[in-house]
Amino acid sequence: MGFLGFLLLGLIAGAIAKLILPGKQGGGWLITLLLGVVGALLGGFLGGLLFNANLEEFFSIQTWLLAIGGSIIVLLIYGFVVNRGSKARN
């Protein structure tokens, strides 16, 4: 998968993760892109490590599920850090 394909995968996976998680997550499309790309990296790393998954194909359901799962994990961590920081300021 090329670099632009990976960015597109990260953006879409981040957007889907935001739709799946309840509540309001902050950040615009740039934060969604960054969290999605980091999530796709995390999902790909964990998928390769735990399931010996081959993540070379853009249109593979396995690639998408791992990217979305990784994005959900990263989005949960991001929400925890951001919400904890805003509560500490109050």
Secondary structure, DSSP 8 states (H G I E B T S, - for coil): --HHHHHHHHHHHHHHHHHHS-S-----HHHHHHHHHHHHHHHHHHHHHHH------TT-HHHHHHHHHHHHHHHHHHHHHHHHHHHHH-
